[in-house]
Amino acid sequence: MPKTTRLEPEIIRVGVVIVLGAIMSILDTTIVAVALHTLSHDFRVDVSTIQWVTTGYLLALAVVIPVSGWAIHRIGAKPVYMISLVFFITGSALSGLAWSATSLIIFRVLQGLGGGMILPVGQSIMARTAGPQRMGQVMGIIGVPQLLGPILGPVIGGVIISNTSWRWIFFVNVPIGLVALWLARRSLPATSGDRGHRFDVLGFALLSPGLAFIVYGLAEVGSRGGFHGAAVYDSLLVGLVLSVLFVLRSLRAPEPLIDLRLFRDRTFSLASTGIFLVGATLYGTMFLLPLYYQIVRGDSAWLAGLMMAPQGLGAAMSMRAGGLMADRRGPRAVVPYGVVILALGTFFYTQVTATSNYWLLGVALFIRGLGMGATMMPTFAASYYNLTHEDVPKATSATNILRQVGGSLGVAVFAVVLQTQITRHAPAAALAIQAGRIDANVSQLQAVAAAFAHSFWWSFAVSLLALVPAVFLPNRGLAAQRSGSIAVPSQPESPS
């Protein structure tokens, strides 16, 4: 059997294009977090209003992801990827030029419509280009923005806000996006569409607003500090009803928007569950950590963002090795150990106090990053384990929706837990935090730190829960598969 540890130049060129586009999209899920206070002040609106700058983007991501699989079939992966970049670049430029909170929210939605398709389409291109025997390696390449984006976003956002206008948070995407667009035109393999595929209009009409209502309801839970109010219950109820109707529709439709029949495959279902849970603990914890450093420790946005860096370093060190090991020996040889390491790093934060040692916190986050790098990309690769060439776009769309919804759910639930704990055990501090400050009272700070520690227990529990599907993943390398494995050409497709 030929060695497959080295990737051909064609695959590397495609990977560079995909990473450039994906990192912009993922960075923008977190880069704005440290700017919300500045935006609230500049536009003279309260924080609950300006939060929709982030929520609107997440809603757009969730709504547009289901379209990617059909669009790849209909007009080809390369055109869809380039169109997504155009939407994202345009939305970024307009967001930087926004004159009010309302205009910024609208432009962020436009940006999200492009960003939501960049990653799943890019993953599909990489999966088709590289072939089954290198799925772990290529997932490691495009996993760089997925893992580093949420970590580097707050750092970059803090640096920009500290040194220039918040508008450059969006303007910085424009030159990078134009370079990615030019490289995509030159480097991506040409693909043709298949006009025989029909768009599932009814499925889209059910799923997209269903996801939007669920994400909106969860965002309102975070804003209100609990499951109360008509907006929360009505949104979640409508979202769940529409989602159930979508499931019933998809099981009968000849060409559903998301092929739920993929979940009949045991490995795909296990990997998808793991992706959902890892997404929840990744984004949920990335929501908690900057708040802990800014509220409890009184750190600046720049320093709070910088404290996220150890996780990125750990992930970068383990990601490629985890992908190679999964290719050779199977995901079960990697993912369960990665989950245990991830949970161990998270456990340290369940003991956090108002005076916890920064070095200990950094080491714990580095350990968490090692586990994340050894977990996420091999799990994504495992989801393709038994799939055919035609199933790749459908699977990519489904797994990215699960990751996005898992992340949204993690943020919302952890926000509810944190707010409830602070309100219950430190009501005076809760009012001070809402006003954008916290008094330097030792007992208050300790109470708020205890609320964060309690919230990290939830992240720890989600991490351990991901161990359940991990131990049942395949124990053979993907390259060893013969019958029923993903039928993807090892070289880029030639123009038709």
Stockholm file with secondary structure:
# STOCKHOLM 1.0

chainA/1-496         MPKTTRLEPEIIRVGVVIVLGAIMSILDTTIVAVALHTLSHDFRVDVSTIQWVTTGYLLALAVVIPVSGWAIHRIGAKPVYMISLVFFITGSALSGLAWSATSLIIFRVLQGLGGGMILPVGQSIMARTAGPQRMGQVMGIIGVPQLLGPILGPVIGGVIISNTSWRWIFFVNVPIGLVALWLARRSLPATSGDRGHRFDVLGFALLSPGLAFIVYGLAEVGSRGGFHGAAVYDSLLVGLVLSVLFVLRSLRAPEPLIDLRLFRDRTFSLASTGIFLVGATLYGTMFLLPLYYQIVRGDSAWLAGLMMAPQGLGAAMSMRAGGLMADRRGPRAVVPYGVVILALGTFFYTQVTATSNYWLLGVALFIRGLGMGATMMPTFAASYYNLTHEDVPKATSATNILRQVGGSLGVAVFAVVLQTQITRHAPAAALAIQAGRIDANVSQLQAVAAAFAHSFWWSFAVSLLALVPAVFLPNRGLAAQRSGSIAVPSQPESPS
#=GR chainA/1-496 SS CCCCSSCCHHHHHHHHHHHHHHHHHHHTTTTTGGGHHHHHHHHTCCHHHHTHHHHHHHHHHHHHHHHHHHHHHHHCHHHHHHHHHHHHHHHHHHHHTCCSHHHHHHHHHHHHHHHHHHHHHHHHHHHHHHCGGGHHHHHHHHHHHHHHHHHHHHHHHHHHHHHSCTTHHHHTHHHHHHHHHHHHHHHSCCCCCCTTCCCCHHHHHHHHHHHHHHHHHHHHHHHHTSSCSHHHHHHHHHHHHHHHHHHHHHTTCSSCSSCGGGGGSHHHHHHHHHHHHHHHHHHHHHHHHHHIIIIISCCCHHHHHHTTHHHHHHHHHHHHHHHHHHHHHCGGGTHHHHHHHHHHHHHHHTTCCTTCCHHHHHHHHHHHHHHHHHHHHHHHHHHTTTCCGGGHHHHHHHHHHHHHHHHHHHHHHHHHHHHHHHHHHCHHHHHHHHTTCCCCCHHHHHHHHHHHHHHHHHHHHHHHHTHHHHTTSCCSCGGGCCTTSCCCCSSCCCCC
#=GC SS_cons         CCCCSSCCHHHHHHHHHHHHHHHHHHHTTTTTGGGHHHHHHHHTCCHHHHTHHHHHHHHHHHHHHHHHHHHHHHHCHHHHHHHHHHHHHHHHHHHHTCCSHHHHHHHHHHHHHHHHHHHHHHHHHHHHHHCGGGHHHHHHHHHHHHHHHHHHHHHHHHHHHHHSCTTHHHHTHHHHHHHHHHHHHHHSCCCCCCTTCCCCHHHHHHHHHHHHHHHHHHHHHHHHTSSCSHHHHHHHHHHHHHHHHHHHHHTTCSSCSSCGGGGGSHHHHHHHHHHHHHHHHHHHHHHHHHHIIIIISCCCHHHHHHTTHHHHHHHHHHHHHHHHHHHHHCGGGTHHHHHHHHHHHHHHHTTCCTTCCHHHHHHHHHHHHHHHHHHHHHHHHHHTTTCCGGGHHHHHHHHHHHHHHHHHHHHHHHHHHHHHHHHHHCHHHHHHHHTTCCCCCHHHHHHHHHHHHHHHHHHHHHHHHTHHHHTTSCCSCGGGCCTTSCCCCSSCCCCC
//
